[in-house]
Amino acid sequence: MLDMECTETRLRRERDTLEKVCEELEERRMLQMAEMWREEKVRVRLRDAKLSL
């Protein structure tokens, strides 16, 4: 019985860890997308500036 409780506890910890890792990966992906959009915005502004010269 104790072994089963230990296994359940371990599985809960592993699930919690996996959920945390997934959340961190999702956050990292969103930050990367935001960075790509900022870079694109800069490229567009540079292009517009060159065209206006």
Secondary structure, 3 states (H helix, E strand, C coil): CHHHHHHHHHHHHHHHHHHHHHHHHHHHHHHHHHHHHHHHHHHHHHHHHHHHC
